[in-house]
Amino acid sequence: MSRQIHSLHITDLSAFAKGLREQIAALVETPSHVDMLNMLARSAGFRNYQHFKAVSEDAPPVDPVDLTLVEKVSRHFDADGVLMRWPSKNSLQPLCLWALWSRLEPGRDYADRENTELLNAWASFGDHALLRRALVDMGYVTRTADGRTYRRIEQKPPAELSVLLKRVGPKQP
């Protein structure tokens, strides 16, 4: 049986903990897995786990955020949101590129010179060609065959991007 991921939002953690404590105190023996699910759901204000699942299935799905990835990537940015160094780990590079992608205006064409100036302003390590190539290769930006014009490709960014942008505070030049 495949596992389903359900997000649980608790508005009052203190009331949640008290409700859970009261249910556990009333037990005679160690609760089963299903009993624990029901207790957690009741403490969060639902009738039982089935009620919680029914309500959460109606809610739009929430992408899980990899906070460890965000932390590692944020170390490559300074306090002004400038990319200080290119990550050596391939797993960190896409999120760095997403941060740069987010600063490009949707639907706008950028001349090669303007694109270079922006990338140099957004990254202090001085390799705009690497960033430009990576943005195109990863499919975040498209460029004309002659390489004169660049445009952001509209797509859904990963959930980690919004958390990263709050953390590094990108600045517009």
C-alpha positions in Angstrom: 0.0 0.0 0.0 1.4 3.4 -1.0 1.7 6.1 1.6 -0.1 9.3 1.2 1.4 12.5 2.5 -1.1 14.7 4.4 -0.1 18.1 5.8 -1.4 19.0 9.3 -1.6 22.7 10.2 -1.9 23.3 13.9 -3.0 26.9 14.8 -2.7 26.4 18.6 0.1 24.1 19.5 -0.6 24.4 23.2 -4.2 23.3 22.9 -3.1 20.5 20.6 -0.5 19.2 23.2 -3.1 19.4 26.0 -5.7 17.5 23.9 -3.1 14.8 23.1 -1.9 14.5 26.7 -5.5 14.0 27.9 -6.1 11.3 25.4 -2.9 9.5 26.3 -3.6 9.8 30.0 -6.9 8.0 29.5 -5.2 5.0 27.9 -4.6 1.7 29.7 -2.1 0.3 27.2 0.2 1.5 24.5 -1.9 2.8 21.5 -1.7 1.2 18.1 -0.7 3.1 15.0 -4.3 3.7 14.1 -5.1 4.9 17.6 -2.2 7.3 17.5 -3.4 8.7 14.1 -6.9 9.2 15.6 -5.6 10.9 18.7 -3.5 13.3 16.6 -6.4 14.1 14.4 -8.8 14.7 17.3 -6.2 16.9 19.0 -6.1 19.0 15.8 -9.9 19.4 15.9 -11.1 16.6 13.6 -13.5 13.8 14.6 -10.9 11.1 13.7 -8.2 10.3 11.2 -10.7 9.5 8.4 -12.3 12.9 8.9 -8.8 14.6 8.7 -8.0 12.7 5.5 -11.3 13.6 3.9 -10.7 17.3 4.7 -7.1 17.3 3.6 -7.9 15.6 0.3 -10.1 18.5 -0.6 -7.3 20.9 0.1 -4.8 21.7 -2.7 -1.7 19.6 -2.4 1.3 21.2 -0.7 4.8 20.5 -2.1 7.2 19.6 0.7 10.1 22.0 1.1 13.6 20.7 1.6 14.9 23.1 4.2 18.3 21.5 4.3 18.7 22.3 0.6 17.6 25.9 1.2 20.1 26.3 4.0 22.9 24.9 1.9 22.1 27.1 -1.1 21.6 30.2 1.0 25.2 30.0 2.1 26.2 30.9 -1.5 24.4 34.3 -1.3 25.4 37.4 0.6 23.1 39.6 2.7 22.1 41.6 -0.4 21.1 38.4 -2.3 24.2 38.4 -4.5 25.5 35.0 -5.5 29.0 35.0 -4.1 30.2 31.6 -5.5 29.0 28.9 -7.8 28.2 25.7 -5.9 30.5 22.8 -6.7 27.7 20.3 -5.9 25.4 19.8 -8.9 22.4 19.3 -6.5 22.7 22.9 -5.3 23.1 24.6 -8.7 19.4 24.4 -9.9 18.1 26.3 -6.9 20.7 29.0 -7.4 19.6 29.3 -11.0 16.0 29.5 -9.9 16.8 32.5 -7.7 18.4 34.2 -10.7 15.5 33.2 -12.9 13.0 34.8 -10.5 14.7 38.2 -11.0 14.1 38.2 -14.7 10.9 39.8 -15.8 8.3 37.5 -17.4 7.7 37.9 -21.1 10.6 40.4 -21.6 13.4 40.0 -24.1 16.9 40.8 -22.8 19.7 41.8 -25.1 23.0 39.9 -24.6 24.7 42.9 -23.2 21.8 43.6 -20.7 21.7 39.9 -19.7 25.5 40.0 -19.0 25.1 43.2 -16.9 22.3 41.7 -14.8 24.1 38.4 -14.2 27.3 40.3 -13.2 25.2 42.4 -10.8 23.5 39.3 -9.4 26.7 37.2 -9.0 29.9 38.6 -7.7 32.2 35.7 -8.8 32.6 37.1 -12.3 31.6 34.2 -14.5 28.4 35.5 -16.3 29.0 33.0 -19.2 28.8 30.0 -16.8 25.5 31.4 -15.4 24.1 32.2 -18.8 25.0 28.8 -20.2 23.5 27.0 -17.1 20.3 29.0 -17.3 19.8 28.0 -21.0 21.0 24.3 -20.5 18.6 23.8 -17.5 15.7 25.2 -19.5 15.1 28.3 -17.4 15.9 30.7 -20.2 15.7 30.5 -23.9 18.1 32.3 -26.3 17.8 33.0 -30.0 20.0 31.0 -32.4 22.4 34.0 -32.8 22.7 34.4 -29.0 21.6 38.0 -29.1 18.3 37.8 -27.2 17.3 35.9 -24.0 13.9 35.3 -22.4 12.8 33.7 -19.2 10.8 30.5 -19.8 7.6 30.5 -17.7 7.2 27.4 -15.5 6.4 26.4 -11.9 9.4 26.9 -9.7 10.2 24.5 -6.9 8.6 25.0 -3.4 12.1 25.8 -2.0 12.4 28.9 -4.1 10.0 31.1 -2.1 11.7 30.0 1.1 15.2 30.8 -0.4 14.1 34.2 -1.6 12.8 35.2 1.8 16.1 34.1 3.3 18.5 35.7 0.9 16.4 38.8 0.1 17.3 39.4 -3.6 17.9 43.0 -4.6 17.2 44.5 -8.0 20.1 46.4 -9.5 
